[in-house]
Amino acid sequence: MSSARRLIVNGDDFGLAREVNRGIVRAHRDGILTTTSLMVMSPFAGEAVQLARENPRLGVGLHLVLVQGIPASPDARTTGLATASGGFRESAIPAALRYFFDPKLHRAVLREVRAQLERFRDTGLPLDHVDGHLNVHLHPMLQATLAQLAPEFGIRAVRLTRDPIAPNLRYDSHHRVRKALEGVVLRLLSRITEKRLAPLGVVFADRTLGLHQSGACDESYLTHALGELPDGVSELYCHPAESQTPEMRRLMPGYRPADELAALLSPRIRGLIGERGIDLIRWSDLYA
């Protein structure tokens, strides 16, 4: 009989670096991590795909990238989706505003999302879910694009970033205003995304954990979050890695990926999951 509490534990940024790939696989083999999200254009995506084939119980989804990365569509530079250097813009909010207000980019975004989905399909891996780097998949343009492409590419699960604010503030009351505003905006975008995608048979978790502790989902935080985990389906997303590269430090200042990996490997956390009767699942367990 399935538990009333089910938890997906996802590692983002699969393929970003060897250190990330090794951390995610260790957290899956020896810890509580059940799924991961692949950046198909990242430097070590090929290695990540091979590791996924060697670990068939690891659910692998697509981590859509439209900031801080390299585009998959060949015309991204000429359409203005990418900069003159060939990469996406690195600041999420200015990029999101351009995608919304510049009509010339609407078709470019569609082509880019299609190109990343095609890249994922070419790996031969089952598509466990879709989410987005810096939650870009919740952007109104991306919502509409995913709705258009979901039937063609078999998108069955999508992350809705709705991290309950009250339990997080009980754990860490710093930056209350920022966390509250961030939570409200992402919850609103998630509600709109759900309305667009649910009629297509796409499934979602009831809540998402890790947003307000991004880069700091250490053992202390996991102990708190699991201790308060309510019934239903929850997703915890984190960014484990064995260590940080200089590029990771530049893009994710203040993140502690090794501490997150240690938490996912912790016997104490594994014991708490057993004590609370929490089932560890993949996204595909919700629709298979």
N, C-alpha and C positions, 0 to 999 in steps of 0.2 A: 504494500500500500504506500502511495506517495505521501511524503510529508506535506504539511500545510505550508511549510516554509521552504521555498526553493530559491537557490542562489546561483547565478551565472557570475563567474569570476573571469574577467577579460583583461588581457594585456594588450595595450595599444602599441602602435608603432613597430610592428613586426617587420623586419627588413631594414630598419633605419641604420643599424650598426651590428657588427658581430656580437658586441657586448649585449645588445638588446635581444638578439636571437638566442644566444646561450641562456640568458636569464629567463626568457619566456619558456624555453623548453625545460629547463630545470624546475621552474615553478609548476609546470604541468606534470612532469614525471614524478617529482618528489614532493610536491606541495598541493595546493588547492586550486590552481588555475585550470579552468576548463576550456576557455576559448581565447582567441587572439584576433587582431585586426591587421591585415596586411597592407602596407603601403607599396603598391605594385611598381612604382617608379623609383623606389628608394635604392640606394647603392647595393644593399645586400638582400634584395628581394629574392634573387635566384637561390641563394643559400637558405633563406627562410622557407621557400617552397619545398626544397629538398628535405629540410627538417620536418616540415608538416607531413610529407609523405611517409617519413619514418615513424611518425607518431599519429596514427589514424584516429585516435580517440580525441585529438585536439581539434575542436571546432574552429575553422578559419573563415573569417569574413573579410570584407573589403573596407579599408580605412580610406575614405575619399579624401583627397588632398587638393585644395584649391588655394592654399596659402602655404608658404614655407616648404616648397618642394619643386619638382620638375614636372611639367605637363606631359601627358601621354599623347595628346592630339598634335599632329604635325604642324598645324597652322596656328598654334596658340600665340606665337610671337606676332604674326601679321595681323591677327584679329585684335590684339591688345590685351589678351588674357594673360600673357606673360610679358615680362619686361624685356628690354633690349638684350640683357644677358642670358635670356632663355628660361629663367625661373619665374615662379609665381612671386607676387609681392609678399613681404614677410610680416607686415602688420595686418592683423585680421580685420579690424573695424574699417579702415579705409578700403580694403579690398571688398568687404561685404557691401559697402555703400556703392562702390562702382558696379558690382554685379547687379544691384537693384535698380540703379538710376540710369545706367547706360544701356539703351536698347540694343546697341550693336553687340553687346556681350552676351545677350540671352541665348542666341544660337551657339555661340562659342562655348558657353557653359554646358549646353546639351551635348555638344560633340565631345567635350572633355570627359564628362561623366560616362558617356557611352564608351569612349576609348579606354577608360580605366576598368569598366566592367568587362570589356572585351579582353583586356590584359589578364584580368582575373580568370575569366573563362578559359583562356589559353593555358593556364596552369594545370587544368584538369581537376582541381580541387573542388569539392562541393562548396557552394556558397552558403555558409552558415548564417550570415547576417550582413548588414551594412551599417556603418556609422561614419563619423567624419572627424578629421583632424581639426582641433579647436572648435568642435561642434558645428563645422561648416555645413553639414548635411541638413541642419535645421533652417538654413537660410531659405526664404520664400522661393527663390529661383531653384534651389536644389530640391526642395519639397516637390515642386511641380515636375521637375525633371525625373525624380525617382518614381513618381506616380506614373509618368509616361513610359518609363523603361521597366518597371517592375514585372509586368507579365512576360516580356521578352526574355529577361535575364533570370527569372525565377527568384526574385527578391521576396523572401518570406518573413524576415524579421529585421527591424530597424530600431536602433537606440533612440529612446526619448529621454532627454536629459532633464529629469525632474527629481532633483535631490532634495528631500525634505529639509527645510531650513532649521526648524526647531531642534531636532536632535543634534545637528551639526553645531549650532550655537551653544548647546549645552556642553559639547566637547571642547569647542574653541570659540570664544566670544570675540576674538579679534576681527576687525574689518566687517562689523555687523552690517553697515549700510551697503558696502560693496556686495557682500554676499546676498543680502536681501534683494537688491536690484538685479543682480545677475540671475538669481533664482527665479524672480518674477518674469524676466524677459524670456529665459529659456523654457520656463513652464508654459508661457503663452505660445511660443513657437512650437513646442512639443504638442500642445493641444491642436493646433492647426495641422501639423503633420499627421497626427493620428486621424483626424477627420478626412484627410486626403487619401491616406493609405489603408486604413482599416477596411473600407469597402472592397479593396482588392485582395483581401485575405491576409494582409501583413499583420504579424503579431508583435506585441511589445511587452516589456516588463512593466510591473506596476509602479516601480520606483527605480531610481538610479542613485548609486552611492559613489562617492569619490570626487565629485565636482569641486566641492569647497576645500578638499584636502589634496588637490591634484599635485602629484609629486611628493606627497608626504603621507601616503597611506601606509604608515608603519604599523608595528605590532600594537602599539597603544591605541591607534585609531581603529584598527580592525577589531580589537577587543571591545571597544565602545560600540561600534556599528553592529557587530554580530550580537552583542548583548541586548540591543534594542530592536533587532530585526523583527518586523511584524510578519504576519501570515501573508502569503501571496508570492509572487515572483519578483525578485530583486536582481539588479545587475550592479556589481561592483567593478568599476574600471580603474585601472592603475597603469603604471609605466615602469615595470621592473626591468632591471638590467644588472649585469655583474659589475659594471663600472661605467663611468661617464667619459665620453670622448670630448675633446675641445668643442666640437660642433654642437653636441648635446648641451654643454654648459652655456654656449652662446644662445641657443634657441630656447632653452628651458632653465633659466637661471633660478637657483634655489631648489631645484628638484633633487630628491634623494633616492634615486632608483635602486641603489644597493640596499637601502633600508626597506624599501617596498618588497624587494625580492626576499629579504630575510623574513619579513612578516608572512609572505605567502608560503614559506618553507617551515614556519614555526610549528613545532609539535603542540605548543600551547593553543594556537589558533585551530589546528586540526582537532584537538580535544574539545574546544569550545563548540565547534560545529557539530561534533557528535553529541555533546551534552544537550544542545538545543534542538536536536533532531532536524538539522538543516540538510536538505538534499542538494548536492552540487550537480548542476546540470549544464548542458550546452543550449544555445538558442534552438538548435534543430530538435531538441527534445520537446519543444513546445508545439511543433507542427508536424513532426515525422509520423 
